[in-house]
Amino acid sequence: MHQALVALVEAAATATPSPTSGPDPDLVTPGPWGFVAIAFLALAVVVLIWDMMRRIRRARIRSEVDEQLDAEEAAARQAEASTRATETDDEDIDPQR
């Protein structure tokens, strides 16, 4: 057992050779097609963000207009109800008419 541990330690202590040459730099660079692909993706993201902001802005404006129209409609209904109540009150005051 002692000899096996000594052999294991000696095997672990020996240095492994490091590679002397790396890969060819022309083979690992993205090249012009990689640049075109990344530029296309960046342009697509910019266009999508621009379109999304336009749609959000349009939806917000539409909701504001809807709120204004609802408020005007409620005010018109309230004014109509108040005039109806006034006419009814006048009739109740003088029933002989």
OpenMM code with the backbone's topology and positions (N, CA, C; nanometers):
from openmm import Vec3, app, unit

residues = "MET HIS GLN ALA LEU VAL ALA LEU VAL GLU ALA ALA ALA THR ALA THR PRO SER PRO THR SER GLY PRO ASP PRO ASP LEU VAL THR PRO GLY PRO TRP GLY PHE VAL ALA ILE ALA PHE LEU ALA LEU ALA VAL VAL VAL LEU ILE TRP ASP MET MET ARG ARG ILE ARG ARG ALA ARG ILE ARG SER GLU VAL ASP GLU GLN LEU ASP ALA GLU GLU ALA ALA ALA ARG GLN ALA GLU ALA SER THR ARG ALA THR GLU THR ASP ASP GLU ASP ILE ASP PRO GLN ARG".split()
positions = [
    Vec3(0.0824, -0.1169, 0.0000),
    Vec3(0.0000, 0.0000, 0.0000),
    Vec3(0.0879, 0.1247, 0.0000),
    Vec3(0.1945, 0.1215, 0.0782),
    Vec3(0.2852, 0.2339, 0.0867),
    Vec3(0.3476, 0.2634, -0.0491),
    Vec3(0.3819, 0.1633, -0.1231),
    Vec3(0.4436, 0.1833, -0.2541),
    Vec3(0.3426, 0.2419, -0.3540),
    Vec3(0.2161, 0.2046, -0.3400),
    Vec3(0.1141, 0.2576, -0.4296),
    Vec3(0.0930, 0.4072, -0.4044),
    Vec3(0.0958, 0.4483, -0.2788),
    Vec3(0.0815, 0.5906, -0.2472),
    Vec3(0.2007, 0.6707, -0.2984),
    Vec3(0.3224, 0.6141, -0.2836),
    Vec3(0.4427, 0.6823, -0.3315),
    Vec3(0.4349, 0.6975, -0.4830),
    Vec3(0.3900, 0.5962, -0.5542),
    Vec3(0.3790, 0.6030, -0.7005),
    Vec3(0.2740, 0.7060, -0.7415),
    Vec3(0.1648, 0.7113, -0.6661),
    Vec3(0.0592, 0.8074, -0.6964),
    Vec3(0.1074, 0.9509, -0.6760),
    Vec3(0.1816, 0.9742, -0.5684),
    Vec3(0.2342, 1.1080, -0.5413),
    Vec3(0.3365, 1.1462, -0.6468),
    Vec3(0.4217, 1.0550, -0.6892),
    Vec3(0.5216, 1.0847, -0.7919),
    Vec3(0.4535, 1.1143, -0.9255),
    Vec3(0.3453, 1.0427, -0.9557),
    Vec3(0.2743, 1.0667, -1.0821),
    Vec3(0.2063, 1.2034, -1.0791),
    Vec3(0.1560, 1.2434, -0.9655),
    Vec3(0.0891, 1.3723, -0.9545),
    Vec3(0.1898, 1.4863, -0.9540),
    Vec3(0.3108, 1.4626, -0.9114),
    Vec3(0.4107, 1.5674, -0.9006),
    Vec3(0.4776, 1.5976, -1.0327),
    Vec3(0.4704, 1.5068, -1.1276),
    Vec3(0.5364, 1.5335, -1.2552),
    Vec3(0.4540, 1.6329, -1.3355),
    Vec3(0.5212, 1.7239, -1.3982),
    Vec3(0.4553, 1.8302, -1.4739),
    Vec3(0.4041, 1.7749, -1.6066),
    Vec3(0.2882, 1.8190, -1.6429),
    Vec3(0.2346, 1.7800, -1.7733),
    Vec3(0.2785, 1.8843, -1.8759),
    Vec3(0.3076, 1.8422, -1.9940),
    Vec3(0.3547, 1.9404, -2.0937),
    Vec3(0.2401, 2.0321, -2.1364),
    Vec3(0.2718, 2.1586, -2.1520),
    Vec3(0.1712, 2.2549, -2.1960),
    Vec3(0.1769, 2.2643, -2.3488),
    Vec3(0.0656, 2.2955, -2.4098),
    Vec3(0.0683, 2.3056, -2.5554),
    Vec3(0.1553, 2.4230, -2.5991),
    Vec3(0.2302, 2.4017, -2.7033),
    Vec3(0.3228, 2.5053, -2.7490),
    Vec3(0.2567, 2.6000, -2.8488),
    Vec3(0.1621, 2.5501, -2.9259),
    Vec3(0.0979, 2.6395, -3.0232),
    Vec3(-0.0533, 2.6375, -3.0004),
    Vec3(-0.1143, 2.7532, -3.0164),
    Vec3(-0.2588, 2.7649, -2.9997),
    Vec3(-0.3293, 2.7441, -3.1328),
    Vec3(-0.4576, 2.7570, -3.1316),
    Vec3(-0.5312, 2.7426, -3.2565),
    Vec3(-0.5026, 2.8590, -3.3511),
    Vec3(-0.5281, 2.8379, -3.4762),
    Vec3(-0.5060, 2.9400, -3.5773),
    Vec3(-0.6040, 3.0553, -3.5528),
    Vec3(-0.5564, 3.1796, -3.5389),
    Vec3(-0.6453, 3.2923, -3.5082),
    Vec3(-0.7511, 3.3158, -3.6176),
    Vec3(-0.7213, 3.2802, -3.7423),
    Vec3(-0.8203, 3.2997, -3.8483),
    Vec3(-0.9372, 3.2036, -3.8355),
    Vec3(-0.9178, 3.0922, -3.7670),
    Vec3(-1.0238, 2.9937, -3.7528),
    Vec3(-1.1162, 3.0244, -3.6356),
    Vec3(-1.0720, 3.1006, -3.5378),
    Vec3(-1.1538, 3.1252, -3.4195),
    Vec3(-1.2166, 3.2640, -3.4161),
    Vec3(-1.1890, 3.3495, -3.5129),
    Vec3(-1.2517, 3.4813, -3.5165),
    Vec3(-1.3865, 3.4715, -3.5870),
    Vec3(-1.4805, 3.5589, -3.5514),
    Vec3(-1.6122, 3.5499, -3.6133),
    Vec3(-1.6124, 3.5890, -3.7606),
    Vec3(-1.5215, 3.6735, -3.8017),
    Vec3(-1.5151, 3.7119, -3.9411),
    Vec3(-1.6240, 3.8096, -3.9793),
    Vec3(-1.6341, 3.8400, -4.1076),
    Vec3(-1.7335, 3.9386, -4.1514),
    Vec3(-1.8773, 3.8889, -4.1351),
    Vec3(-1.9012, 3.7593, -4.1491),
    Vec3(-2.0375, 3.7073, -4.1346),
    Vec3(-2.0844, 3.7159, -3.9897),
    Vec3(-1.9933, 3.6979, -3.8966),
    Vec3(-2.0287, 3.7145, -3.7562),
    Vec3(-2.0645, 3.8584, -3.7256),
    Vec3(-1.9877, 3.9524, -3.7836),
    Vec3(-2.0187, 4.0935, -3.7642),
    Vec3(-2.1552, 4.1277, -3.8223),
    Vec3(-2.1838, 4.0772, -3.9418),
    Vec3(-2.3120, 4.1048, -4.0063),
    Vec3(-2.4264, 4.0490, -3.9214),
    Vec3(-2.4094, 3.9292, -3.8670),
    Vec3(-2.5148, 3.8684, -3.7858),
    Vec3(-2.5402, 3.9504, -3.6596),
    Vec3(-2.4353, 3.9935, -3.5914),
    Vec3(-2.4504, 4.0736, -3.4695),
    Vec3(-2.5099, 4.2108, -3.5026),
    Vec3(-2.4670, 4.2722, -3.6123),
    Vec3(-2.5227, 4.4016, -3.6515),
    Vec3(-2.6719, 4.3880, -3.6838),
    Vec3(-2.7107, 4.2803, -3.7511),
    Vec3(-2.8518, 4.2570, -3.7818),
    Vec3(-2.9329, 4.2392, -3.6546),
    Vec3(-2.8817, 4.1623, -3.5591),
    Vec3(-2.9522, 4.1435, -3.4321),
    Vec3(-2.9676, 4.2755, -3.3561),
    Vec3(-2.8620, 4.3558, -3.3546),
    Vec3(-2.8686, 4.4847, -3.2853),
    Vec3(-2.9712, 4.5759, -3.3516),
    Vec3(-2.9737, 4.5789, -3.4834),
    Vec3(-3.0707, 4.6605, -3.5556),
    Vec3(-3.2135, 4.6118, -3.5301),
    Vec3(-3.2328, 4.4807, -3.5269),
    Vec3(-3.3658, 4.4244, -3.5004),
    Vec3(-3.4129, 4.4616, -3.3600),
    Vec3(-3.3238, 4.4578, -3.2622),
    Vec3(-3.3608, 4.4938, -3.1252),
    Vec3(-3.3993, 4.6412, -3.1172),
    Vec3(-3.3248, 4.7277, -3.1840),
    Vec3(-3.3552, 4.8704, -3.1822),
    Vec3(-3.4913, 4.8962, -3.2458),
    Vec3(-3.5195, 4.8315, -3.3590),
    Vec3(-3.6487, 4.8507, -3.4261),
    Vec3(-3.7630, 4.7987, -3.3394),
    Vec3(-3.7450, 4.6849, -3.2754),
    Vec3(-3.8496, 4.6302, -3.1896),
    Vec3(-3.8770, 4.7195, -3.0688),
    Vec3(-3.7730, 4.7732, -3.0081),
    Vec3(-3.7905, 4.8630, -2.8938),
    Vec3(-3.8621, 4.9906, -2.9378),
    Vec3(-3.8247, 5.0440, -3.0534),
    Vec3(-3.8880, 5.1653, -3.1053),
    Vec3(-4.0366, 5.1403, -3.1302),
    Vec3(-4.0710, 5.0283, -3.1912),
    Vec3(-4.2104, 4.9947, -3.2176),
    Vec3(-4.2881, 4.9744, -3.0871),
    Vec3(-4.2263, 4.9089, -2.9899),
    Vec3(-4.2928, 4.8860, -2.8614),
    Vec3(-4.3222, 5.0194, -2.7914),
    Vec3(-4.2279, 5.1102, -2.7923),
    Vec3(-4.2500, 5.2403, -2.7285),
    Vec3(-4.3619, 5.3172, -2.7992),
    Vec3(-4.3686, 5.3069, -2.9318),
    Vec3(-4.4743, 5.3740, -3.0071),
    Vec3(-4.6104, 5.3169, -2.9694),
    Vec3(-4.6193, 5.1855, -2.9575),
    Vec3(-4.7465, 5.1219, -2.9218),
    Vec3(-4.7877, 5.1556, -2.7780),
    Vec3(-4.6925, 5.1603, -2.6866),
    Vec3(-4.7231, 5.1955, -2.5476),
    Vec3(-4.7734, 5.3394, -2.5409),
    Vec3(-4.7072, 5.4291, -2.6132),
    Vec3(-4.7481, 5.5693, -2.6137),
    Vec3(-4.8893, 5.5831, -2.6711),
    Vec3(-4.9180, 5.5111, -2.7784),
    Vec3(-5.0506, 5.5168, -2.8405),
    Vec3(-5.1574, 5.4636, -2.7449),
    Vec3(-5.1283, 5.3562, -2.6755),
    Vec3(-5.2256, 5.2992, -2.5813),
    Vec3(-5.2512, 5.3945, -2.4656),
    Vec3(-5.1473, 5.4604, -2.4179),
    Vec3(-5.1639, 5.5549, -2.3078),
    Vec3(-5.2495, 5.6736, -2.3510),
    Vec3(-5.2277, 5.7241, -2.4711),
    Vec3(-5.3063, 5.8373, -2.5201),
    Vec3(-5.4517, 5.7959, -2.5386),
    Vec3(-5.4732, 5.6754, -2.5924),
    Vec3(-5.6103, 5.6276, -2.6099),
    Vec3(-5.6824, 5.6150, -2.4758),
    Vec3(-5.6129, 5.5665, -2.3740),
    Vec3(-5.6778, 5.5529, -2.2433),
    Vec3(-5.7109, 5.6899, -2.1849),
    Vec3(-5.6254, 5.7889, -2.2055),
    Vec3(-5.6539, 5.9233, -2.1569),
    Vec3(-5.7757, 5.9821, -2.2283),
    Vec3(-5.7836, 5.9601, -2.3598),
    Vec3(-5.8989, 6.0103, -2.4358),
    Vec3(-6.0260, 5.9397, -2.3900),
    Vec3(-6.0188, 5.8089, -2.3673),
    Vec3(-6.1360, 5.7352, -2.3185),
    Vec3(-6.1821, 5.7878, -2.1825),
    Vec3(-6.0872, 5.8186, -2.0944),
    Vec3(-6.1233, 5.8743, -1.9636),
    Vec3(-6.1928, 6.0095, -1.9786),
    Vec3(-6.1417, 6.0931, -2.0694),
    Vec3(-6.2045, 6.2238, -2.0912),
    Vec3(-6.3457, 6.2078, -2.1469),
    Vec3(-6.3640, 6.1169, -2.2422),
    Vec3(-6.4968, 6.0946, -2.2993),
    Vec3(-6.5933, 6.0400, -2.1951),
    Vec3(-6.5451, 5.9493, -2.1114),
    Vec3(-6.6304, 5.8963, -2.0043),
    Vec3(-6.6708, 6.0061, -1.9066),
    Vec3(-6.5772, 6.0949, -1.8737),
    Vec3(-6.6078, 6.2043, -1.7815),
    Vec3(-6.7099, 6.2996, -1.8435),
    Vec3(-6.6940, 6.3299, -1.9721),
    Vec3(-6.7906, 6.4181, -2.0384),
    Vec3(-6.9285, 6.3534, -2.0444),
    Vec3(-6.9326, 6.2236, -2.0724),
    Vec3(-7.0604, 6.1529, -2.0787),
    Vec3(-7.1285, 6.1494, -1.9415),
    Vec3(-7.0501, 6.1264, -1.8370),
    Vec3(-7.1061, 6.1254, -1.7015),
    Vec3(-7.1588, 6.2642, -1.6646),
    Vec3(-7.0874, 6.3688, -1.7026),
    Vec3(-7.1328, 6.5049, -1.6736),
    Vec3(-7.2617, 6.5353, -1.7496),
    Vec3(-7.2706, 6.4882, -1.8735),
    Vec3(-7.3933, 6.5119, -1.9513),
    Vec3(-7.5104, 6.4368, -1.8894),
    Vec3(-7.4874, 6.3125, -1.8465),
    Vec3(-7.5942, 6.2368, -1.7810),
    Vec3(-7.6385, 6.3037, -1.6516),
    Vec3(-7.5425, 6.3550, -1.5768),
    Vec3(-7.5749, 6.4216, -1.4499),
    Vec3(-7.6543, 6.5497, -1.4761),
    Vec3(-7.6161, 6.6251, -1.5779),
    Vec3(-7.6886, 6.7479, -1.6102),
    Vec3(-7.8301, 6.7151, -1.6558),
    Vec3(-7.8449, 6.6096, -1.7353),
    Vec3(-7.9773, 6.5684, -1.7811),
    Vec3(-8.0635, 6.5220, -1.6643),
    Vec3(-8.0031, 6.4493, -1.5723),
    Vec3(-8.0777, 6.4021, -1.4551),
    Vec3(-8.1197, 6.5187, -1.3665),
    Vec3(-8.0356, 6.6192, -1.3546),
    Vec3(-8.0712, 6.7334, -1.2703),
    Vec3(-8.1827, 6.8153, -1.3338),
    Vec3(-8.1859, 6.8286, -1.4662),
    Vec3(-8.2954, 6.9032, -1.5303),
    Vec3(-8.4253, 6.8246, -1.5208),
    Vec3(-8.4174, 6.6915, -1.5325),
    Vec3(-8.5369, 6.6095, -1.5172),
    Vec3(-8.5923, 6.6203, -1.3754),
    Vec3(-8.5040, 6.6217, -1.2784),
    Vec3(-8.5474, 6.6333, -1.1390),
    Vec3(-8.6124, 6.7691, -1.1156),
    Vec3(-8.5644, 6.8730, -1.1760),
    Vec3(-8.6219, 7.0053, -1.1595),
    Vec3(-8.7612, 7.0112, -1.2206),
    Vec3(-8.7805, 6.9543, -1.3377),
    Vec3(-8.9128, 6.9529, -1.4004),
    Vec3(-9.0119, 6.8726, -1.3166),
    Vec3(-8.9668, 6.7609, -1.2624),
    Vec3(-9.0525, 6.6785, -1.1784),
    Vec3(-9.0887, 6.7532, -1.0518),
    Vec3(-8.9942, 6.8219, -0.9942),
    Vec3(-9.0225, 6.8998, -0.8729),
    Vec3(-9.1248, 7.0095, -0.9012),
    Vec3(-9.1176, 7.0737, -1.0171),
    Vec3(-9.2133, 7.1792, -1.0522),
    Vec3(-9.3537, 7.1213, -1.0659),
    Vec3(-9.3650, 7.0045, -1.1209),
    Vec3(-9.4966, 6.9426, -1.1361),
    Vec3(-9.5559, 6.9061, -1.0010),
    Vec3(-9.4730, 6.8636, -0.9099),
    Vec3(-9.5217, 6.8252, -0.7779),
    Vec3(-9.5690, 6.9460, -0.6984),
    Vec3(-9.5121, 7.0601, -0.7216),
    Vec3(-9.5479, 7.1781, -0.6459),
    Vec3(-9.6882, 7.2256, -0.6830),
    Vec3(-9.7214, 7.2265, -0.8097),
    Vec3(-9.8512, 7.2759, -0.8525),
    Vec3(-9.9282, 7.1638, -0.9239),
    Vec3(-10.0006, 7.0793, -0.8475),
    Vec3(-10.0676, 6.9652, -0.9089),
    Vec3(-10.1920, 7.0042, -0.9887),
    Vec3(-10.2450, 7.1282, -0.9761),
    Vec3(-10.3649, 7.1676, -1.0467),
    Vec3(-10.3380, 7.2016, -1.1918),
    Vec3(-10.2243, 7.2179, -1.2272),
    Vec3(-10.1890, 7.2528, -1.3627),
    Vec3(-10.2129, 7.1467, -1.4592),
] * unit.nanometer
topology = app.Topology()
chain = topology.addChain("A")
for resn in residues:
    res = topology.addResidue(resn, chain)
    for name in ("N", "CA", "C"):
        topology.addAtom(name, app.Element.getBySymbol(name[0]), res)
